[in-house]
Amino acid sequence: MTEGSVAERVAEELVARELKLGTVECGEGGVVSRRLFDTEEGVNALGNSLIVDDVDEAIGLMALPRPQFKKAGDFSAKAARAAAREGRSFLGVNLCLAVWARGPISDEETQPVYVALNTGRRVVDEAHEVGGATGRDGVWLADRALEMVWEVLS
């Protein structure tokens, strides 16, 4: 699948199945929801989104259970999975994608980003290194996150 077509195919499939995807995006400026929204069917495929600057803000707004990921920390795969689980009902969507970054993706510094997708039946997640010398920017991250959605839908 070409990079430019990932968002288009996901949007078309979501609309065909009458599903809405919501996003909880921290620290990366809403790059995933913007990429999906900019497609022809994006407005019909994208449900509500929560876009915040940092994970603490998302944790507070969604009242995520901090004690459950106290050991792993607020910035962890476990916290991203919790955001995807809680985000589904918080946003009122069929599927919820959480993108958990510490801050803006830059060419200067490499950082981990946790991505989790709640389908209503299961939560799948991935961790990625982006920015810095990786050559992976926000567009790459958005495409990879939407590829996760595509894999679940197909």
Secondary structure as a PSIPRED ss2 file (coil, helix, strand):
# PSIPRED VFORMAT (PSIPRED V4.0)

   1 M C   1.000  0.000  0.000
   2 T C   1.000  0.000  0.000
   3 E H   0.000  1.000  0.000
   4 G H   0.000  1.000  0.000
   5 S H   0.000  1.000  0.000
   6 V H   0.000  1.000  0.000
   7 A H   0.000  1.000  0.000
   8 E H   0.000  1.000  0.000
   9 R H   0.000  1.000  0.000
  10 V H   0.000  1.000  0.000
  11 A H   0.000  1.000  0.000
  12 E H   0.000  1.000  0.000
  13 E H   0.000  1.000  0.000
  14 L H   0.000  1.000  0.000
  15 V H   0.000  1.000  0.000
  16 A H   0.000  1.000  0.000
  17 R C   1.000  0.000  0.000
  18 E C   1.000  0.000  0.000
  19 L C   1.000  0.000  0.000
  20 K C   1.000  0.000  0.000
  21 L E   0.000  0.000  1.000
  22 G E   0.000  0.000  1.000
  23 T E   0.000  0.000  1.000
  24 V E   0.000  0.000  1.000
  25 E E   0.000  0.000  1.000
  26 C E   0.000  0.000  1.000
  27 G C   1.000  0.000  0.000
  28 E C   1.000  0.000  0.000
  29 G C   1.000  0.000  0.000
  30 G C   1.000  0.000  0.000
  31 V H   0.000  1.000  0.000
  32 V H   0.000  1.000  0.000
  33 S H   0.000  1.000  0.000
  34 R H   0.000  1.000  0.000
  35 R H   0.000  1.000  0.000
  36 L H   0.000  1.000  0.000
  37 F H   0.000  1.000  0.000
  38 D C   1.000  0.000  0.000
  39 T C   1.000  0.000  0.000
  40 E C   1.000  0.000  0.000
  41 E C   1.000  0.000  0.000
  42 G H   0.000  1.000  0.000
  43 V H   0.000  1.000  0.000
  44 N H   0.000  1.000  0.000
  45 A H   0.000  1.000  0.000
  46 L E   0.000  0.000  1.000
  47 G E   0.000  0.000  1.000
  48 N E   0.000  0.000  1.000
  49 S E   0.000  0.000  1.000
  50 L E   0.000  0.000  1.000
  51 I E   0.000  0.000  1.000
  52 V E   0.000  0.000  1.000
  53 D C   1.000  0.000  0.000
  54 D C   1.000  0.000  0.000
  55 V H   0.000  1.000  0.000
  56 D H   0.000  1.000  0.000
  57 E H   0.000  1.000  0.000
  58 A H   0.000  1.000  0.000
  59 I H   0.000  1.000  0.000
  60 G H   0.000  1.000  0.000
  61 L H   0.000  1.000  0.000
  62 M H   0.000  1.000  0.000
  63 A C   1.000  0.000  0.000
  64 L C   1.000  0.000  0.000
  65 P C   1.000  0.000  0.000
  66 R H   0.000  1.000  0.000
  67 P H   0.000  1.000  0.000
  68 Q H   0.000  1.000  0.000
  69 F H   0.000  1.000  0.000
  70 K C   1.000  0.000  0.000
  71 K C   1.000  0.000  0.000
  72 A C   1.000  0.000  0.000
  73 G C   1.000  0.000  0.000
  74 D C   1.000  0.000  0.000
  75 F C   1.000  0.000  0.000
  76 S C   1.000  0.000  0.000
  77 A H   0.000  1.000  0.000
  78 K H   0.000  1.000  0.000
  79 A H   0.000  1.000  0.000
  80 A H   0.000  1.000  0.000
  81 R H   0.000  1.000  0.000
  82 A H   0.000  1.000  0.000
  83 A H   0.000  1.000  0.000
  84 A H   0.000  1.000  0.000
  85 R H   0.000  1.000  0.000
  86 E H   0.000  1.000  0.000
  87 G H   0.000  1.000  0.000
  88 R H   0.000  1.000  0.000
  89 S H   0.000  1.000  0.000
  90 F H   0.000  1.000  0.000
  91 L H   0.000  1.000  0.000
  92 G C   1.000  0.000  0.000
  93 V C   1.000  0.000  0.000
  94 N C   1.000  0.000  0.000
  95 L E   0.000  0.000  1.000
  96 C E   0.000  0.000  1.000
  97 L E   0.000  0.000  1.000
  98 A E   0.000  0.000  1.000
  99 V E   0.000  0.000  1.000
 100 W E   0.000  0.000  1.000
 101 A E   0.000  0.000  1.000
 102 R C   1.000  0.000  0.000
 103 G C   1.000  0.000  0.000
 104 P C   1.000  0.000  0.000
 105 I C   1.000  0.000  0.000
 106 S C   1.000  0.000  0.000
 107 D C   1.000  0.000  0.000
 108 E C   1.000  0.000  0.000
 109 E C   1.000  0.000  0.000
 110 T E   0.000  0.000  1.000
 111 Q E   0.000  0.000  1.000
 112 P E   0.000  0.000  1.000
 113 V E   0.000  0.000  1.000
 114 Y E   0.000  0.000  1.000
 115 V E   0.000  0.000  1.000
 116 A E   0.000  0.000  1.000
 117 L E   0.000  0.000  1.000
 118 N E   0.000  0.000  1.000
 119 T C   1.000  0.000  0.000
 120 G C   1.000  0.000  0.000
 121 R C   1.000  0.000  0.000
 122 R C   1.000  0.000  0.000
 123 V E   0.000  0.000  1.000
 124 V E   0.000  0.000  1.000
 125 D E   0.000  0.000  1.000
 126 E E   0.000  0.000  1.000
 127 A E   0.000  0.000  1.000
 128 H E   0.000  0.000  1.000
 129 E E   0.000  0.000  1.000
 130 V E   0.000  0.000  1.000
 131 G E   0.000  0.000  1.000
 132 G H   0.000  1.000  0.000
 133 A H   0.000  1.000  0.000
 134 T H   0.000  1.000  0.000
 135 G C   1.000  0.000  0.000
 136 R C   1.000  0.000  0.000
 137 D C   1.000  0.000  0.000
 138 G H   0.000  1.000  0.000
 139 V H   0.000  1.000  0.000
 140 W H   0.000  1.000  0.000
 141 L H   0.000  1.000  0.000
 142 A H   0.000  1.000  0.000
 143 D H   0.000  1.000  0.000
 144 R H   0.000  1.000  0.000
 145 A H   0.000  1.000  0.000
 146 L H   0.000  1.000  0.000
 147 E H   0.000  1.000  0.000
 148 M H   0.000  1.000  0.000
 149 V H   0.000  1.000  0.000
 150 W H   0.000  1.000  0.000
 151 E H   0.000  1.000  0.000
 152 V H   0.000  1.000  0.000
 153 L H   0.000  1.000  0.000
 154 S C   1.000  0.000  0.000
